[in-house]
């Protein structure tokens, strides 16, 4: 047993309502162990599932136009993505509030269940009548709500239980696994759409996610509650039990845990939960520049991705005459490029630093997008080279987009972390929801590439703006404990609280 575990009081003590705790320092001293791997596998599936959902919706969009399936119009198909995004907004706000109030573990169990139910029901849609469309959109809204709640609860849990030296690369890598889900969804729909009746295959596609979700359900049930969340809510005994369980797990892997310096302790005085009114005051009065940074990074990446990815199969079919059943195969390379970016560049956000890497990935992806837009308008691209261009662009854009989620999840105090994630996620998705409809209108029937060229330039400009803002307002959080990046609202300290 490690020295810091010999007595509960070595981890926490309370006097006059003030709690003195070494729990954050005990988390940050750990090196990678099987516990961290299990946590990433269990919680990282949130992004796998979202990527799966978005990809399936995109891949089957052109198929749902056909009379042998649901016979939907292009506008009705586009609305599926928009409704899903609006569900994510609702779920993020609802479950984000509950996650800060009731705990991370409770919510990442509930949100997975909500997603499973909504997605499985989507497969039962029976036609294009008014009632059927209401059912279709309602189930997509419910599935989106589950995923939106996942973002808030899980980003918080990962950051709070991951040692500071790994936080950047793990958070970016986990967010990047969205594209692992995209690859699974692409391969699944490609096989299904080309080997099974279309009216059955698209339904089976929507059942892939629930199957994966059920496989990780048990892993999540056995994860501990965030010790940081527990201590901030005055639950000292439970916090000690949670961190002690994590430490025992780590020691079983062969690590010897060094003593923790008592000077690393934090002192807090737990207070009542913070609602959204309190949150708004903290975000926009106390931390205006951090809020501006978060909003900009989230809005710009959301607009770009929702605009480009949700309509990509339409571009392939309308401008490059690719058969609807064949479009999923083009998305595989696109998804591989997006997955590779966060996995290969993630560690640089911990070494080179947050500000430089966020700025670089945003600016580079925007510039490359502008170049590819010019090539598209000049007729220099075909289906293959267009996909290749997207692979290169989004290799960088994907790492940048993942860093936006990392930024929002680490630069605000623990007491409001999930709600802050929810608010900026909701703001981003509201702007992002405009993308599929706007770009769907630009695409039309493929008669005017000039309109889409302008749309691509708008997307490029948006990303460049994000990079510029990151340079001036970025927070150098690499390698720092969360409590140093954003001092808890309940902290009893003589150090000035973060206001930037």
C-alpha positions in Angstrom: 0.0 0.0 0.0 1.3 3.5 -0.8 2.2 6.0 1.9 -0.7 8.3 0.9 -3.2 5.4 1.4 -2.2 4.6 5.0 -4.8 6.9 6.4 -7.9 8.5 5.0 -6.8 11.7 6.6 -3.7 11.8 4.5 -6.0 12.3 1.6 -8.6 14.6 3.1 -9.5 16.4 6.3 -12.1 18.9 7.2 -12.3 21.7 9.7 -15.2 24.1 10.0 -16.7 23.0 6.7 -13.4 23.4 4.9 -12.0 20.2 3.3 -8.3 19.8 2.7 -7.5 17.2 0.1 -4.7 15.6 -1.8 -7.0 13.8 -4.2 -6.1 15.9 -7.3 -2.4 15.4 -6.7 -2.9 11.7 -6.1 -4.6 11.4 -9.5 -1.9 13.4 -11.3 1.0 11.4 -9.9 -0.2 8.2 -11.5 1.4 6.8 -14.7 -0.5 4.9 -17.3 -2.1 1.6 -16.1 -4.8 -0.9 -17.2 -7.3 1.3 -15.2 -6.8 4.2 -17.6 -7.1 1.8 -20.6 -10.4 0.5 -19.3 -11.7 4.0 -18.7 -10.9 5.1 -22.2 -12.5 2.0 -23.7 -15.6 2.4 -21.6 -16.1 6.1 -22.0 -14.5 6.7 -25.4 -17.4 4.8 -27.0 -19.5 8.0 -26.8 -17.6 9.4 -29.8 -17.5 6.1 -31.6 -21.3 6.0 -31.3 -21.7 9.6 -32.5 -19.4 9.0 -35.4 -21.3 5.9 -36.2 -24.7 7.7 -36.1 -23.5 10.6 -38.2 -21.9 8.3 -40.8 -24.9 6.1 -41.1 -27.3 9.0 -41.5 -25.0 10.5 -44.2 -24.4 7.2 -46.0 -28.1 6.2 -46.2 -29.3 9.7 -47.0 -29.3 9.2 -50.7 -30.9 5.7 -50.3 -33.8 7.1 -48.3 -34.7 9.1 -51.4 -35.7 5.9 -53.1 -39.3 4.7 -53.3 -38.3 1.2 -52.2 -37.2 2.6 -48.8 -38.9 5.7 -47.4 -39.2 7.8 -50.5 -38.1 11.0 -48.7 -37.3 14.3 -50.4 -33.8 15.8 -50.1 -35.1 18.3 -47.6 -36.7 15.6 -45.5 -33.4 13.7 -45.5 -31.4 16.8 -44.6 -33.9 17.4 -41.7 -32.9 14.0 -40.2 -29.4 15.4 -39.4 -30.7 18.7 -38.2 -33.2 17.0 -35.8 -30.4 14.8 -34.5 -28.2 17.8 -33.8 -31.1 19.6 -32.0 -31.5 16.5 -29.9 -27.8 16.7 -29.0 -28.3 20.3 -27.9 -31.2 19.4 -25.6 -29.5 16.4 -24.2 -26.3 18.3 -23.5 -28.1 21.0 -21.6 -30.3 18.7 -19.6 -27.8 16.0 -18.8 -24.9 18.5 -18.4 -26.8 20.1 -15.5 -27.6 16.7 -14.0 -24.0 15.6 -14.3 -22.7 18.5 -12.3 -25.4 18.0 -9.7 -25.7 14.2 -9.5 -22.3 12.9 -10.6 -20.5 11.8 -13.7 -21.1 8.0 -13.3 -24.8 8.3 -12.9 -25.2 10.3 -16.1 -22.9 8.3 -18.4 -25.0 5.2 -17.6 -28.3 7.0 -18.2 -27.2 8.8 -21.4 -26.1 5.5 -22.9 -29.5 4.0 -22.2 -31.3 7.0 -23.8 -29.2 6.7 -26.9 -29.7 2.9 -27.2 -33.5 3.3 -27.0 -33.8 6.2 -29.5 -31.5 4.6 -32.1 -33.1 1.2 -32.0 -36.6 2.8 -32.5 -35.4 4.6 -35.6 -35.1 1.3 -37.4 -38.9 0.8 -37.0 -39.9 3.8 -39.2 -42.4 2.6 -41.7 -42.9 5.2 -44.4 -43.1 8.9 -45.3 -46.6 9.8 -44.0 -46.9 12.6 -41.5 -47.1 10.3 -38.6 -44.2 8.2 -39.8 -42.0 11.3 -40.2 -42.9 12.5 -36.7 -41.9 9.1 -35.4 -38.6 9.2 -37.4 -37.6 12.6 -36.2 -38.6 11.9 -32.6 -36.4 8.9 -32.4 -33.5 10.7 -34.0 -34.1 13.5 -31.5 -34.0 11.0 -28.6 -30.8 9.3 -29.9 -29.2 12.7 -30.3 -30.2 13.7 -26.7 -28.4 10.7 -25.4 -25.2 11.5 -27.3 -25.4 15.1 -26.3 -25.5 14.1 -22.7 -22.6 11.8 -23.2 -20.4 14.6 -24.3 -21.0 16.6 -21.2 -20.7 13.8 -18.6 -17.9 11.9 -20.3 -15.5 14.8 -21.2 -15.8 15.8 -17.5 -15.1 12.3 -16.2 -12.1 11.7 -18.5 -10.4 15.0 -17.7 -11.0 14.6 -13.9 -9.6 11.1 -13.7 -6.8 11.4 -16.2 -3.3 12.4 -14.9 -2.3 15.9 -16.2 0.6 14.7 -18.3 -1.7 12.5 -20.4 -4.8 14.7 -20.4 -4.3 16.5 -23.7 -3.4 13.5 -25.9 -6.0 11.3 -24.3 -8.9 13.8 -24.6 -8.0 14.6 -28.2 -7.5 10.9 -29.1 -10.8 9.9 -27.5 -12.6 12.7 -29.3 -11.0 11.6 -32.5 -12.4 8.1 -32.1 -15.6 9.6 -33.5 -13.9 8.7 -36.8 -13.4 5.1 -35.7 -17.2 5.0 -35.4 -17.4 6.6 -38.8 -15.3 3.9 -40.3 -17.4 1.2 -38.7 -20.6 2.9 -39.9 -19.2 3.3 -43.4 -18.1 -0.3 -43.7 -21.3 -1.5 -42.2 -23.6 0.5 -44.5 -21.5 -0.3 -47.6 -21.8 -4.0 -47.0 -25.5 -3.8 -46.0 -26.6 -1.4 -48.9 -24.8 -3.6 -51.5 -25.8 -7.1 -50.3 -29.2 -6.8 -48.7 -32.5 -5.3 -49.8 -32.3 -1.5 -49.3 -35.5 -1.4 -47.2 -34.0 -3.8 -44.7 -30.3 -2.7 -44.9 -30.8 0.9 -43.8 -32.7 -0.3 -40.8 -30.0 -2.8 -39.9 -27.5 0.1 -40.2 -29.2 2.0 -37.4 -28.9 -1.1 -35.1 -25.1 -1.3 -35.3 -24.8 1.5 -32.6 -27.0 -0.2 -30.0 -25.1 -3.4 -30.4 -21.8 -1.6 -29.6 -23.4 0.3 -26.8 -24.6 -2.9 -25.1 -21.1 -4.3 -25.3 -19.6 -1.4 -23.2 -22.5 -1.1 -20.8 -20.9 -3.4 -18.2 -17.5 -1.7 -18.5 -19.1 1.6 -17.5 -21.0 0.1 -14.6 -17.7 -0.9 -13.0 -16.0 2.5 -13.3 -15.7 4.6 -10.2 -17.2 8.0 -9.7 -14.9 10.9 -10.3 -13.0 11.5 -7.0 -12.6 15.1 -7.9 -16.4 15.5 -8.3 -17.0 13.7 -5.0 -14.6 15.9 -3.0 -15.9 19.1 -4.5 -19.4 18.0 -3.2 -18.2 17.3 0.3 -18.4 13.6 0.0 -15.0 12.9 1.6 -15.5 9.2 2.5 -16.7 8.3 -1.0 -14.0 10.3 -2.6 -11.4 8.5 -0.5 -12.9 5.1 -1.4 -12.9 6.0 -5.1 -9.3 7.2 -5.3 -8.1 4.3 -3.1 -9.7 1.9 -5.4 -8.0 3.5 -8.4 -4.7 3.4 -6.6 -5.1 -0.3 -5.7 -5.9 -1.0 -9.3 -2.8 0.9 -10.5 -0.6 -0.8 -7.9 -1.8 -4.2 -9.1 -0.2 -3.4 -12.5 3.2 -3.2 -10.8 3.6 0.5 -10.1 4.9 1.8 -6.8 3.2 5.0 -5.9 5.5 7.7 -4.5 4.3 9.8 -1.5 2.4 13.0 -2.4 3.8 16.3 -1.2 1.4 17.8 1.4 1.9 21.2 -0.1 0.0 20.0 -3.1 -3.3 19.8 -1.1 -6.2 22.0 -2.1 -8.6 23.5 0.4 -12.3 23.9 -0.5 -15.5 24.7 1.1 -18.3 22.8 -0.7 -21.3 24.9 -1.6 -24.7 24.3 -3.3 -24.9 23.2 -6.9 -24.6 25.8 -9.5 -27.5 26.2 -12.0 -27.3 27.7 -15.4 -27.9 31.3 -14.1 -24.9 31.0 -11.9 -23.0 29.4 -14.8 -23.7 32.3 -17.1 -22.4 34.7 -14.5 -19.2 32.7 -14.1 -18.7 32.3 -17.9 -19.4 35.8 -19.1 -18.5 38.0 -16.1 -15.6 36.2 -14.5 -14.1 34.4 -17.5 -15.1 36.4 -20.7 -12.0 35.6 -22.7 -12.2 31.9 -22.0 -15.8 31.9 -22.9 -15.1 33.7 -26.2 -12.3 31.2 -26.9 -14.5 28.3 -26.2 -17.5 29.6 -28.2 -15.3 30.4 -31.2 -13.5 27.1 -31.3 -16.7 25.1 -30.9 -18.7 27.1 -33.4 -16.1 27.1 -36.2 -15.4 23.4 -36.1 -19.0 22.4 -35.8 -20.0 24.5 -38.8 -17.2 23.1 -40.9 -17.9 19.5 -40.0 -21.6 19.6 -40.2 -21.6 21.4 -43.5 -19.0 19.2 -45.2 -19.6 15.8 -43.8 -23.4 15.7 -43.7 -23.5 16.6 -47.4 -20.5 14.8 -48.7 -22.4 11.9 -50.2 -24.6 14.4 -52.0 -21.5 16.0 -53.5 -20.3 12.7 -54.7 -23.6 11.7 -56.3 -24.6 15.1 -57.7 -21.2 16.4 -59.0 -19.2 13.3 -59.6 -22.1 10.9 -60.6 -21.1 8.3 -58.0 -23.9 5.7 -57.4 -25.7 6.2 -54.1 -24.9 2.6 -53.1 -21.2 3.2 -53.7 -20.8 6.5 -51.8 -20.0 4.9 -48.4 -16.7 3.5 -49.7 -15.4 7.0 -50.4 -16.1 7.9 -46.8 -13.7 5.3 -45.5 -10.6 7.1 -46.6 -12.1 10.4 -45.4 -12.7 8.9 -42.0 -9.2 7.3 -41.8 -7.7 10.7 -42.3 -9.8 12.2 -39.6 -9.0 9.4 -37.2 -5.3 9.5 -37.9 -5.0 13.3 -37.2 -5.9 13.2 -33.4 -4.1 9.9 -32.8 -0.8 11.0 -34.5 -0.9 14.7 -33.5 -2.5 14.4 -30.0 0.8 14.1 -28.0 2.0 17.4 -29.5 -0.7 19.2 -27.6 1.0 18.1 -24.4 4.5 18.8 -25.6 4.5 21.7 -28.1 1.5 23.1 -26.2 -2.2 23.8 -26.6 -2.0 27.4 -28.0 0.5 26.6 -30.8 -1.1 23.3 -31.9 -4.7 24.6 -31.8 -3.8 27.7 -33.8 -1.7 25.6 -36.3 -4.3 23.0 -37.0 -7.1 25.5 -37.5 -5.2 27.8 -39.8 -3.7 25.0 -41.8 -7.0 23.2 -42.4 -8.6 26.5 -43.4 -5.9 27.4 -45.9 -5.9 23.9 -47.4 -9.7 24.0 -47.7 -9.5 27.3 -49.6 -7.0 25.7 -52.0 -9.2 22.6 -52.6 -12.3 24.9 -53.1 -10.4 26.6 -56.0 -9.5 23.3 -57.5 -13.1 22.1 -57.2 -14.4 25.2 -59.0 -11.8 24.9 -61.7 -12.9 21.3 -62.4 -9.6 19.9 -61.4 -11.0 17.3 -59.1 -12.8 13.9 -59.5 -14.4 11.7 -56.8 -11.0 10.2 -55.9 -8.9 13.4 -55.8 -11.7 15.2 -54.0 -11.7 12.5 -51.3 -7.9 12.7 -51.1 -8.0 16.4 -50.6 -10.5 16.0 -47.8 -8.3 13.4 -46.2 -5.4 15.8 -46.0 -7.5 18.8 -44.9 -9.3 16.9 -42.2 -6.2 15.2 -40.9 -5.4 18.6 -39.3 -9.0 19.8 -38.9 -9.9 16.7 -36.9 -7.1 17.3 -34.4 -8.2 20.9 -34.1 -11.8 20.0 -33.6 -10.9 17.5 -30.9 -8.8 20.2 -29.2 -11.9 22.4 -29.0 -13.6 19.9 -26.8 -10.4 19.5 -24.8 -10.3 23.3 -24.3 -13.9 23.6 -23.1 -13.6 20.6 -20.7 -10.4 21.8 -18.9 -10.5 25.6 -18.7 -13.6 26.0 -16.4 -14.0 25.1 -12.7 -15.0 21.6 -11.8 -18.3 22.7 -10.3 -19.6 23.9 -13.6 -17.5 21.8 -16.0 -20.2 19.6 -17.5 -22.6 22.5 -17.8 -19.9 24.6 -19.5 -19.3 21.8 -22.0 -23.0 21.6 -22.6 -23.5 25.3 -23.1 -20.7 25.6 -25.7 -21.6 22.3 -27.3 -25.2 23.6 -27.6 -24.1 26.9 -29.1 -21.9 25.1 -31.6 -24.5 22.7 -32.7 -27.1 25.4 -33.1 -24.7 27.1 -35.6 -23.7 23.8 -37.0 -27.3 22.7 -37.6 -27.4 25.5 -40.2 -24.7 23.8 -42.2 -26.4 20.8 -43.7 -29.4 22.8 -44.8 -27.3 25.7 -46.2 -24.9 23.4 -48.0 -27.7 21.2 -49.2 -29.2 24.2 -50.9 -25.9 25.1 -52.4 -25.5 21.6 -53.8 -29.0 21.5 -55.3 -29.0 19.1 -58.2 -25.4 19.7 -58.9 -26.1 22.2 -61.6 -23.9 25.1 -60.2 -20.5 24.3 -58.7 -19.8 28.0 -58.3 -22.3 28.2 -55.4 -20.7 25.4 -53.6 -17.3 27.0 -54.2 -18.4 30.0 -52.3 -19.7 27.8 -49.5 -16.3 26.1 -49.2 -14.6 29.5 -49.0 -16.9 30.4 -46.2 -16.0 27.2 -44.3 -12.3 28.0 -44.8 -12.7 31.5 -43.5 -14.5 30.2 -40.5 -11.6 27.9 -39.5 -9.0 30.6 -40.0 -11.0 32.8 -37.7 -10.9 30.0 -35.1 -7.1 29.7 -35.4 -6.5 33.5 -35.0 -8.7 33.6 -31.9 -6.9 30.6 -30.4 -3.5 32.3 -30.8 -4.7 35.4 -28.9 -7.0 33.9 -26.3 -5.6 30.4 -25.9 -4.8 28.9 -22.5 -1.5 27.1 -21.9 -3.0 24.2 -19.9 -0.5 21.5 -21.0 0.8 19.4 -18.1 -1.0 21.5 -15.4 -3.4 20.1 -12.8 -7.0 21.0 -13.5 -7.1 23.1 -10.3 -4.3 25.3 -11.6 -5.8 25.7 -15.0 -9.2 26.7 -13.4 -9.3 27.2 -9.7 -12.5 25.6 -8.2 -15.3 28.0 -7.3 -15.3 26.5 -3.8 -11.6 26.8 -3.3 -10.3 28.4 -0.1 -7.1 30.0 -1.4 -5.1 33.1 -1.4 -4.3 32.7 -5.0 -6.3 34.8 -7.4 -8.9 32.9 -9.3 -8.7 32.5 -13.1 -10.5 35.4 -14.8 -9.1 35.2 -18.3 
